Amino acid sequence: MMRIKPIRTKADHRAALKEIEALMSARPGTPEGERLDVLVTLVEAWERKRFPMDLPDAVEAIKFRMEQSGLAPKDLVPMIGQINRVYEILARKRPLTLDMIRRLHRHLGIPAESLIKPSGERRAA
């Protein structure tokens, strides 16, 4: 039953998704649960290669974390500095300093890769 093949085409992808759907209720540790794990890993790898996600820039990442955590600009003062500096950062009028990046990463768990990406820059696909 464990015969699994690589996903190389859209048809392979559709077939894997269909099988994943059928296995969704499988319990971990069972042969079906292990098959589900392998299929999900294959689908994720294929989708990541086929549809790469671009990291958000620093301001997008900060705003997303604020929204996720219910934070207001004043909550960023300990990491960024005075409230007017927080607003300048959020308006893209001032770049983050290395110390700000470190504090935002440490206190809010924002990925450093997003914080060091220049605001507004898009990676070429």
C-alpha positions as CSV (number, residue, x, y, z in Angstrom):
1,M,0.0,0.0,0.0
2,M,2.9,2.4,0.7
3,R,3.8,2.9,-3.0
4,I,4.1,6.7,-3.3
5,K,5.6,8.5,-6.2
6,P,6.9,12.0,-6.7
7,I,4.6,14.8,-7.7
8,R,5.7,16.0,-11.1
9,T,2.5,17.2,-12.8
10,K,-0.8,18.9,-12.0
11,A,-2.5,15.6,-12.4
12,D,-0.2,14.0,-9.8
13,H,-0.9,17.0,-7.5
14,R,-4.7,16.6,-7.8
15,A,-4.4,12.8,-7.2
16,A,-2.3,13.4,-4.1
17,L,-4.8,16.0,-2.8
18,K,-7.7,13.6,-3.4
19,E,-5.9,10.9,-1.4
20,I,-5.0,13.3,1.4
21,E,-8.7,14.2,1.7
22,A,-9.6,10.5,2.0
23,L,-6.9,10.0,4.7
24,M,-7.7,13.1,6.8
25,S,-9.3,11.0,9.6
26,A,-6.3,8.6,9.8
27,R,-4.8,8.3,13.3
28,P,-1.1,9.1,13.7
29,G,1.2,6.0,14.0
30,T,-1.1,3.9,11.8
31,P,-0.1,2.9,8.2
32,E,-2.7,5.3,6.9
33,G,-1.5,8.1,9.2
34,E,2.1,7.6,8.0
35,R,0.9,7.7,4.4
36,L,-0.9,10.9,5.1
37,D,2.2,12.5,6.6
38,V,4.3,11.5,3.5
39,L,1.7,12.7,1.0
40,V,1.3,16.1,2.8
41,T,5.1,16.5,2.8
42,L,5.3,15.8,-0.9
43,V,2.4,18.2,-1.7
44,E,3.9,21.0,0.4
45,A,7.3,20.5,-1.3
46,W,5.7,20.6,-4.8
47,E,3.6,23.7,-3.9
48,R,6.5,25.5,-2.4
49,K,8.6,25.0,-5.6
50,R,5.7,25.8,-7.9
51,F,4.2,28.8,-5.9
52,P,7.0,30.4,-3.8
53,M,5.8,32.8,-1.2
54,D,7.6,36.1,-1.0
55,L,8.5,37.2,2.5
56,P,6.8,40.4,3.7
57,D,8.9,43.5,4.1
58,A,9.7,44.8,7.6
59,V,6.7,47.2,7.8
60,E,4.3,44.5,6.5
61,A,5.7,42.0,9.0
62,I,5.4,44.4,11.9
63,K,1.8,45.4,11.0
64,F,0.8,41.8,10.6
65,R,2.2,40.9,14.0
66,M,0.5,43.9,15.6
67,E,-2.9,42.8,14.1
68,Q,-2.3,39.2,15.1
69,S,-1.4,40.2,18.7
70,G,-3.8,43.1,19.1
71,L,-1.0,45.5,19.5
72,A,-1.2,49.3,19.2
73,P,1.7,51.5,18.0
74,K,2.3,52.5,21.7
75,D,3.1,48.8,22.4
76,L,6.1,49.1,20.0
77,V,7.7,51.9,22.0
78,P,9.9,49.6,24.0
79,M,11.3,48.0,20.8
80,I,11.5,51.0,18.5
81,G,11.7,54.1,20.7
82,Q,9.5,57.2,21.0
83,I,5.9,57.0,19.7
84,N,6.7,59.5,16.8
85,R,9.5,57.1,15.8
86,V,7.1,54.2,15.8
87,Y,4.8,56.1,13.4
88,E,7.7,57.1,11.2
89,I,8.7,53.4,10.9
90,L,5.1,52.3,10.2
91,A,4.7,55.1,7.5
92,R,8.0,53.9,5.9
93,K,9.6,57.3,6.5
94,R,12.4,55.9,8.6
95,P,14.3,52.6,8.3
96,L,14.7,50.2,11.2
97,T,18.1,50.2,13.0
98,L,19.9,47.0,13.9
99,D,18.9,47.4,17.5
100,M,15.2,47.8,16.6
101,I,15.4,44.7,14.4
102,R,16.9,42.7,17.2
103,R,14.3,43.9,19.8
104,L,11.4,43.3,17.4
105,H,12.7,39.8,16.6
106,R,13.3,38.9,20.2
107,H,10.0,40.4,21.7
108,L,7.5,39.8,18.9
109,G,9.1,36.8,17.2
110,I,9.1,38.4,13.8
111,P,11.4,36.5,11.4
112,A,14.7,38.4,11.1
113,E,14.6,37.8,7.3
114,S,11.5,39.9,7.1
115,L,12.8,42.6,9.3
116,I,16.0,43.1,7.3
117,K,14.3,43.2,3.9
118,P,14.1,46.8,2.7
119,S,10.5,48.2,2.8
120,G,8.7,48.1,-0.4
121,E,11.3,45.9,-2.2
122,R,9.9,42.9,-4.0
123,R,12.0,39.9,-4.9
124,A,12.1,39.1,-8.6
125,A,10.2,35.9,-9.3
